Amino acid sequence: MELLAFIPEVVNPPNDNQNKPSIIDHKCNFINQNEKRNIFLTNGLFTDMRQWIRNLFIMSRKLPFARNILKSTAAVNYEINRQIKFYPYMIHPFSRFRVCWVMFLVTFTILALFVIPVLNAFYFEMQKDWYPITIFIDIIFLLDIILNFLTGYYDIQTRNVIFDMKIVAQKYFGSYFFLDLLTIFPEELIDYLVCGMENTKWYIPIFNFMKIITLRNIMKGTEYLKKTFRVSIKNYEIIKLTLIVSITIHWSACLEYYVPQAIHKSANLPGRKNSWILSEVMLSKTSRIQKYIFSLQRATTALVSSSHILPVFTLEDMILNLVLSMFGRLGFIYLLFKFVEISNLYYSSTKKRSKHLRQLREFMKMKELPENTQNRLLAYYDYYNKRNFDREKIIFSQVTPHLRQELILHRCKKLFDTVVLFQHLPQEIKIKVAESIEPKIYLPDDEIVKANTPGELFFYIVSGTVAVYSSKGKEICHLDDGCYFGDISLVMKNETRIASVYAIEICEMFVLSRDNFLQAINNYPGLLNRLQKVALQTLEFMNLPEESTNTEQTSFPMKSVNISNIRGSRGLFS
C-alpha cells in the first residue's frame, strides 16, 4: 500500500517546484526562547534587577560541562523553564552563581588551610587575633552548608538535575553534612564565653585542626571546576598534587611548633627544658616568620627521614617525628605513582589528539578548503572527540557478545521506549535492530531529509534541534531530543518524504535503514503486516497543518499529520 494515498492534497507540490533548490534560509527565535513563567520576577518594580538575579541562579548556557550533559538548545530551554516554573528559589548546579561560589569557596578554603595552622601554632602569642579570624572562617563554612541545601544536584543514574529540597537534603544528610558540621563547631566561642580571654585552655586549637576535613571542599570544588571549564586531566592532577603537597608540608611545620608548645603550657612536666623550642637557637628567633621557617625546615627533615639540626630528646618530639617520617614515606610512594600517571596521560591522550588535529589541519591546507568548510570540519571533529565514538567502537569490539548486546540495548533504551513502532517488537528483534542502528552527526544547516524524495531511513534525535519545512518552504515546527521521524518508511514501500528537515545546531542522531530493519524481522513473517497496521493507525493521529501566510513558527501541538512521519516527545505533538 502506497503511503501517498494518506497524504493531504494541500501538501502535494506542483511539478514545476521539484527542480527548485532545497536550500532554506532558517530564521527563528528558537535558540533564545525562554518562557517567563514566574510572575514575581517579570512584573513590578526593579524588574531588570530581579531578572539579573534570576539569571544568576538558573542554568548558564555558556558552561561547557552543562552543554555536554544537555546537548541541545531545546534541552537547555526545557531545563531553564522547568526550574523557573517549579523551583524558582533553588540554585542550579550549572548556574553562574554556583560556579562563582565554588571558585570563591575553593580559594577561601586554600587560604583558610594555610592560615588556620599558623593561628594554632602561635595561639599562645596571638590570642586576641585568634578568635575573630576563626569565627569568620566558621561563618563562611556555615554559609556553604546552607547553600548546599538550596542547590540542586545532577543525578548520574536518571541524568536529570534534582531540585526537590527534601531529596537534596536527604542526599546531603547521608553524605558529608555531619563532617561539614564538625568543621564549624564553635569551640573557641564557647571557651571564650565560659572562661574568658585570659583563661582559655591550651587544647582549644586542637579542635580547630579538625578543619583539615575542609580539604574535601578543595578536591570536590576543583573536580567541579575541571568538568565545568573542561580542564585537561593532566593539568587538574598537577594542580591537585601541588595543593596536597603544599598543605601537607605547611601543616607539618605548624604541628612541629604547636605540639611541644602545647605540652609545655599544659603542665609543668619534667624534662621539658630539653625541648627544642626552649633551645638557645630557637629562643634567639624573635619574629614569627623566623620561627615558622625553622619549624618548616624541621618538618621537611622529618618527612624525608633525615637528621635534625637540633637533637630530639622529648617523647612528644620522638612520636611526632616518627609519625611524620612514616607519612613522608607513604607520600613519596603516592608522588611517584602520580608522576607516572601524569606522564602517561600527557604522552597518550594529549599527543594523540594533537597528532590528529595536526593531520586534520594539514589536510585542510592541502585541499585548500574554504574557511567556512574548515570551521565546520573542526566543529565536527571536536564534537566527535567529545562524544568518544572511537572509544565506544573499541569497547564494543572487545567485550563478550552478551555484554555487547547489553551495552547496545542500553544505548538505545530511550529509543525503544519512545518509538511506538518499536514497542511491538520482541526482545530478540530489538537486539538485531539496535545492532543495525548507526550514530551520525549533523552540523548546522545540514539537510537531513529532502521533500519529494523516497523515504528509506528512520531518524531518532539523541541530542540537537532540527527544523521541519513543508514542500513549499514554510517552517512548520522544531524537533529536539527524543523526537523521531521516518518510522513509517521502515514498514511501507514507496514512501515519499513530504517535508524537509534541516539541522539548526549540531545534532547527534540514530539512523536505521529500511533494508536493515526488514532483515532484522525477516524470520517473523506475520510481524511486518502487524507493524503496517500499527503504522496506519498512527497516521490517523498525524496531519500536516495548512500553510498560512504567517511566517512565524507554529506553536500549537501537531495532530493528524504526516510530515515525513514525524512524531515528538515532551509535548511537541499529541
C-alpha positions in Angstrom: 0.0 0.0 0.0 1.5 3.3 -1.0 1.7 6.0 1.6 0.9 8.7 -0.9 -2.8 7.8 -0.6 -2.8 9.1 3.0 -1.1 12.5 2.2 -3.4 15.5 2.1 -3.6 17.1 -1.3 -2.6 20.5 0.1 0.9 19.3 0.7 1.4 17.7 -2.7 3.7 20.2 -4.5 3.3 21.1 -8.2 5.7 19.5 -10.7 7.4 22.8 -11.5 8.7 23.2 -8.0 10.5 19.9 -7.9 13.6 21.3 -9.5 13.9 24.3 -7.2 16.9 24.5 -4.9 16.4 23.0 -1.5 18.4 25.5 0.5 16.3 27.2 3.0 17.3 30.3 5.0 16.3 29.4 8.6 15.4 32.4 10.7 13.7 31.9 14.0 13.9 32.9 17.7 14.1 29.3 18.9 17.7 29.5 20.2 17.0 32.1 22.8 13.4 31.2 23.7 12.7 31.1 27.4 9.2 31.1 28.9 8.7 33.7 31.6 6.5 31.7 34.0 7.4 33.4 37.3 5.1 36.5 37.6 7.1 37.7 40.6 10.2 38.0 38.6 8.7 39.6 35.5 6.3 42.2 36.9 6.6 45.1 39.3 9.4 47.3 40.4 13.1 46.5 39.7 12.2 44.0 37.1 15.7 44.2 35.4 17.4 43.6 38.7 15.2 40.6 39.6 15.8 39.2 36.1 19.5 39.6 36.6 19.4 37.9 39.9 17.3 35.1 38.4 19.8 34.6 35.6 22.5 34.1 38.2 20.7 31.1 39.7 19.4 29.4 36.5 21.5 27.2 34.2 24.1 29.1 32.2 24.2 28.3 28.5 27.9 29.0 28.3 29.3 26.4 30.6 30.9 23.6 28.6 30.1 20.8 31.1 26.4 21.8 31.2 26.2 21.8 27.4 27.9 18.4 27.4 25.1 17.0 29.5 22.2 19.0 28.0 23.5 18.9 24.4 20.7 20.6 22.5 19.3 24.1 22.8 15.8 22.6 23.3 17.0 20.6 26.3 18.6 23.7 27.8 15.4 25.7 27.3 13.4 22.9 28.8 15.7 22.8 31.8 15.6 26.5 32.4 11.8 26.7 32.1 11.4 23.7 34.4 13.4 25.4 37.1 11.7 28.8 36.7 8.2 27.3 36.8 8.6 24.7 39.6 11.8 25.6 41.6 12.3 29.3 41.3 14.1 29.6 44.7 16.6 26.7 44.1 20.1 27.1 42.7 21.0 25.2 39.6 24.3 23.3 39.9 25.4 24.7 36.5 24.5 28.3 37.2 26.8 31.2 37.2 26.3 31.8 40.9 27.2 28.2 41.7 30.4 28.4 39.6 31.4 31.7 41.2 30.6 30.4 44.7 32.7 27.2 44.1 35.6 29.3 42.9 35.4 31.5 45.9 35.0 28.6 48.3 38.0 26.7 46.8 40.1 29.9 47.1 38.9 30.7 50.6 39.4 27.1 51.8 43.0 27.1 50.5 43.7 30.3 52.3 42.0 29.0 55.4 44.0 25.8 55.4 47.2 27.9 55.3 46.0 30.4 58.0 44.4 28.0 60.5 47.6 26.0 61.4 49.6 29.2 61.7 47.0 30.6 64.1 47.0 27.4 66.1 50.8 27.2 66.2 51.1 30.8 67.6 47.9 30.5 69.6 49.6 31.4 72.9 51.2 34.5 71.3 48.2 36.0 69.5 45.0 35.0 71.4 43.3 38.4 70.8 43.7 38.0 67.0 42.9 34.3 67.0 39.2 34.4 67.9 37.7 36.8 65.3 39.6 35.1 62.4 38.5 31.6 63.3 34.9 32.8 63.8 34.9 34.5 60.4 36.1 31.2 58.8 33.3 29.3 60.6 30.7 31.8 59.2 31.9 31.2 55.6 31.8 27.4 56.0 28.3 27.7 57.6 27.1 29.7 54.6 28.3 26.9 52.4 26.3 24.4 54.4 23.2 26.5 53.9 23.8 26.8 50.2 24.2 23.1 49.9 20.6 22.7 51.0 19.4 25.2 48.3 21.4 23.8 45.4 20.2 21.0 43.2 22.4 18.2 42.1 22.9 16.2 38.9 21.8 12.5 39.2 24.0 10.4 37.0 21.6 7.4 37.0 18.5 9.4 35.9 20.5 12.0 34.0 18.4 14.8 35.5 19.0 17.7 37.8 17.2 17.1 41.1 15.7 20.3 42.6 13.3 18.9 45.2 14.5 20.3 48.5 13.6 17.2 50.5 15.5 14.9 48.2 18.5 17.3 48.2 18.5 17.5 52.0 18.3 13.7 52.3 21.3 13.2 50.0 23.3 15.9 51.9 22.5 14.4 55.3 23.5 11.0 54.0 26.9 12.2 52.7 29.0 14.9 54.2 26.7 17.1 56.3 27.9 15.9 59.7 31.6 16.2 58.6 30.9 19.7 57.5 29.1 20.5 60.7 32.1 19.2 62.7 34.4 21.8 61.0 32.3 24.7 62.2 31.7 23.7 65.8 32.3 26.9 67.7 34.6 25.5 70.4 36.6 28.7 70.6 33.5 30.8 71.0 32.2 28.5 73.8 35.5 28.6 75.6 35.7 32.4 75.3 32.2 32.8 76.7 32.7 30.4 79.6 36.4 31.0 80.5 37.1 34.5 79.1 40.1 35.7 77.1 42.7 35.2 79.9 41.7 31.7 81.0 41.4 29.9 77.6 42.6 26.3 77.6 45.6 25.1 75.7 43.7 22.3 74.0 41.2 24.6 72.2 43.4 24.9 69.0 43.3 21.1 68.7 39.6 21.2 67.8 40.5 23.8 65.2 42.8 21.3 63.5 39.6 19.4 62.6 39.2 21.9 59.7 41.6 19.7 57.7 38.4 18.0 56.7 37.6 21.0 54.6 40.3 19.7 52.2 37.4 17.8 50.7 35.9 21.2 49.6 39.1 21.8 47.6 39.0 18.3 46.0 35.3 18.5 45.3 35.4 22.1 44.1 38.4 21.6 41.8 36.7 18.5 40.3 33.6 20.6 39.7 35.6 23.4 38.1 37.5 20.9 36.0 34.3 19.5 34.5 32.7 22.9 34.2 35.6 24.5 32.3 36.9 21.3 30.7 40.3 21.5 32.2 42.6 18.7 30.9 43.1 15.8 33.3 46.9 16.3 33.4 46.6 19.9 34.4 44.0 19.1 37.0 46.2 16.4 38.5 49.2 18.7 38.6 47.2 21.4 40.4 45.7 18.9 42.9 49.1 17.3 43.6 50.7 20.7 44.2 47.9 21.7 46.7 48.2 18.5 48.6 51.9 18.6 48.9 52.0 22.3 49.9 49.2 21.9 52.6 50.9 18.7 54.0 54.3 20.4 54.4 52.7 23.6 55.8 50.6 21.7 58.4 53.6 19.6 59.4 55.7 22.7 60.0 52.9 24.2 62.2 52.5 20.9 64.2 56.3 20.8 64.8 55.9 24.1 66.7 52.5 23.7 68.3 52.8 20.2 69.8 55.8 20.9 72.1 54.4 24.3 72.8 51.1 23.0 73.9 52.6 20.2 76.1 54.9 22.8 77.7 51.9 25.0 78.5 49.7 22.2 79.7 51.7 21.1 82.8 55.0 21.5 84.4 56.3 18.1 83.5 60.0 17.1 84.0 62.3 17.1 81.1 60.6 19.9 79.2 63.8 22.0 79.3 65.3 19.6 76.7 62.6 20.5 74.2 63.9 22.1 71.0 61.6 25.1 71.3 63.4 26.1 74.5 66.9 25.7 73.0 69.1 28.7 72.6 68.8 28.6 68.8 65.0 28.8 68.9 64.9 31.4 71.7 67.1 33.6 69.6 64.3 33.7 66.9 62.4 36.8 67.8 59.9 37.1 64.8 57.2 34.6 64.0 58.5 34.3 60.4 61.8 33.1 61.7 60.2 30.6 64.0 58.0 29.3 61.1 60.9 28.9 58.7 62.9 27.0 61.4 59.8 24.8 62.0 59.4 24.3 58.3 63.0 23.1 58.0 62.5 20.7 60.9 59.2 19.3 59.4 60.8 18.8 56.0 63.7 17.0 57.6 61.3 14.6 59.4 59.2 14.0 56.2 62.3 13.0 54.2 63.6 10.9 57.2 66.8 13.0 57.5 68.8 14.0 60.6 67.7 17.1 62.6 69.9 20.2 63.3 68.7 20.1 66.9 68.6 16.7 68.7 65.3 15.0 69.6 65.1 14.4 73.3 61.5 14.7 74.5 58.8 12.0 74.0 56.4 14.2 72.0 59.3 15.1 69.6 60.1 11.5 69.1 56.5 10.4 68.4 55.7 13.4 66.2 58.9 12.9 64.1 58.2 9.2 63.8 54.7 9.8 62.5 55.9 12.5 60.0 58.7 10.1 58.8 56.1 7.3 58.1 53.8 9.8 56.5 56.7 11.1 54.3 57.5 7.6 53.1 53.8 7.0 52.1 53.7 10.4 50.5 56.8 9.6 48.4 55.1 6.4 47.1 52.0 8.5 46.3 54.0 11.1 44.5 55.9 8.5 42.4 52.6 6.9 41.4 51.0 10.3 40.5 54.1 11.3 38.4 53.8 8.1 36.4 50.1 8.6 35.9 50.5 12.2 34.8 53.3 11.2 32.4 51.1 8.5 30.8 48.2 11.0 30.5 50.5 13.5 28.8 52.0 11.1 26.3 48.8 9.3 25.4 45.7 11.5 25.2 47.4 14.8 24.5 49.9 13.6 21.9 47.2 11.5 20.2 44.7 14.4 20.0 47.4 16.9 18.9 48.5 14.5 16.2 45.0 14.0 14.8 44.4 17.8 14.9 47.6 18.5 13.2 46.9 15.9 10.5 43.4 17.5 10.0 44.8 21.0 9.6 47.4 19.7 7.1 44.6 18.0 5.2 42.5 21.2 5.0 45.6 23.2 4.0 46.5 20.7 1.3 42.9 20.7 -0.1 42.7 24.5 0.1 39.3 24.2 1.7 37.2 27.4 2.2 37.2 28.9 5.7 33.6 28.1 6.3 34.2 24.4 5.4 37.3 24.4 7.7 35.3 25.7 10.6 32.5 23.1 10.0 35.1 20.3 9.8 36.8 21.4 13.0 33.4 21.6 14.8 32.6 18.1 13.6 35.9 16.8 14.8 35.6 18.5 18.1 32.1 17.1 18.7 33.2 13.6 17.5 36.0 13.6 20.0 33.9 14.9 22.9 31.4 12.1 22.4 34.2 9.5 22.2 32.8 7.5 19.3 36.1 5.8 18.7 36.3 4.6 22.3 32.8 3.3 22.1 33.6 1.2 19.0 36.7 -0.2 20.6 34.9 -1.2 23.8 32.0 -2.8 21.8 34.6 -4.8 19.7 36.5 -6.1 22.7 33.7 -7.2 25.1 31.9 -10.5 25.0 28.9 -10.9 22.7 26.4 -11.0 25.5 27.8 -7.9 27.2 28.0 -6.1 23.8 24.2 -6.7 23.4 23.6 -5.3 26.9 25.6 -2.2 26.1 23.9 -1.6 22.7 20.4 -2.1 24.2 21.2 0.3 27.0 22.4 2.9 24.4 19.0 2.5 22.5 16.8 2.2 25.6 15.1 5.6 25.2 14.6 5.0 21.5 12.7 1.7 22.2 10.7 3.3 24.9 9.7 6.3 22.7 9.0 4.9 19.2 5.5 3.4 19.0 6.5 1.1 16.2 9.4 -0.5 18.2 7.3 -1.1 21.3 5.7 -4.0 19.5 9.0 -5.8 18.7 10.2 -8.9 20.6 13.4 -8.7 22.6 15.3 -10.7 20.0 14.4 -8.3 17.2 15.2 -5.3 19.4 18.7 -6.7 19.8 19.1 -7.0 16.0 17.7 -3.6 15.4 19.9 -2.0 18.0 23.0 -3.6 16.3 21.9 -2.1 12.9 21.4 1.4 14.3 24.3 3.8 13.3 25.0 7.1 15.2 25.6 10.1 12.9 26.4 13.7 13.4 24.8 16.6 11.5 26.1 20.1 11.5 24.0 23.3 11.5 22.3 23.9 8.1 22.8 20.2 7.0 19.9 18.8 5.0 18.8 15.6 6.8 15.6 14.9 4.8 14.5 16.4 1.5 10.9 16.7 0.4 9.7 14.6 -2.6 12.4 12.0 -2.2 12.0 8.3 -1.3 12.0 7.5 2.3 14.5 4.8 3.2 15.8 5.9 6.6 14.5 6.3 10.1 16.0 9.1 12.3 15.9 9.4 16.1 17.3 12.7 17.7 19.7 11.8 20.5 20.6 15.5 21.0 20.1 18.6 19.0 17.3 20.5 17.3 16.0 20.3 13.7 13.6 22.5 11.8 10.8 21.0 9.7 9.7 22.6 6.5 6.8 21.9 4.2 7.4 21.2 0.5 6.7 24.9 -0.2 9.4 26.1 2.2 7.2 27.1 5.1 8.6 26.3 8.5 6.3 24.0 10.5 7.9 23.2 13.8 11.1 22.3 15.6 12.0 18.8 16.9 14.5 18.2 19.7 15.9 15.5 22.0 13.8 12.3 22.0 11.8 13.1 18.8 11.9 10.9 15.7 10.8 10.8 12.1 10.8 8.3 9.2 9.4 5.4 11.2 6.6 4.7 8.7 9.2 4.3 5.9 10.6 1.2 7.7 7.4 -0.8 7.0 5.9 0.9 3.9 7.2 0.7 0.4 7.4 3.7 -1.9 7.0 6.1 1.0 7.8 9.6 -0.2 9.0 12.4 2.1 6.5 15.3 2.1 8.6 17.6 4.3 12.3 18.7 4.5 14.3 18.6 7.7 17.3 20.7 8.5 19.7 20.8 11.4 19.8 24.2 13.2 22.6 23.1 15.6 24.9 20.2 16.0 22.7 17.1 16.1 23.5 13.6 17.1 21.1 11.0 15.7 20.5 7.3 15.5 19.8 6.2 11.9 18.3 2.9 10.8 17.8 1.9 7.1 14.7 0.1 5.9 16.8 -2.8 4.5 18.4 -3.5 7.8 15.1 -3.3 9.6 13.4 -5.8 7.2 16.4 -8.1 7.6 16.0 -8.0 11.4 12.3 -9.0 11.2 12.8 -11.5 8.3 12.3 -14.6 10.5 8.9 -13.3 11.7 6.6 -13.5 8.6 3.4 -12.0 10.2 5.2 -9.2 12.1 5.5 -6.9 9.1 1.7 -6.9 8.5 1.1 -6.2 12.1 3.6 -3.3 12.1 2.0 -1.9 9.0 -1.4 -1.8 10.7 0.2 0.0 13.7 1.8 2.5 11.3 -1.6 3.2 9.6 -3.3 3.6 12.9 -0.6 6.1 13.9 -1.2 8.1 10.7 -4.8 8.7 11.7 -3.5 11.0 14.5 -1.0 12.8 12.3 -1.7 15.7 9.9 0.2 18.5 8.3 -1.3 21.9 9.1 -2.2 24.1 6.2 0.4 26.6 5.3 -0.5 30.1 6.4 0.8 33.5 5.4 2.2 33.9 8.9 6.0 33.4 8.7 6.4 32.7 12.4 6.8 29.2 13.7 3.6 27.4 14.6 3.4 26.9 18.4 0.3 24.7 18.6 0.5 20.9 19.1 0.7 19.0 15.8 -2.0 16.4 15.2 -3.2 14.1 12.5 -0.1 14.9 10.4 2.4 13.0 8.3 5.3 15.3 7.7 7.7 12.7 6.8 6.2 10.6 9.6 7.3 12.9 12.3 6.3 12.5 15.9 7.6 14.2 19.0 8.1 13.9 22.7 7.8 16.4 25.5 4.5 17.7 24.3 5.6 18.9 20.9 3.0 16.6 19.3 0.0 14.8 20.7 
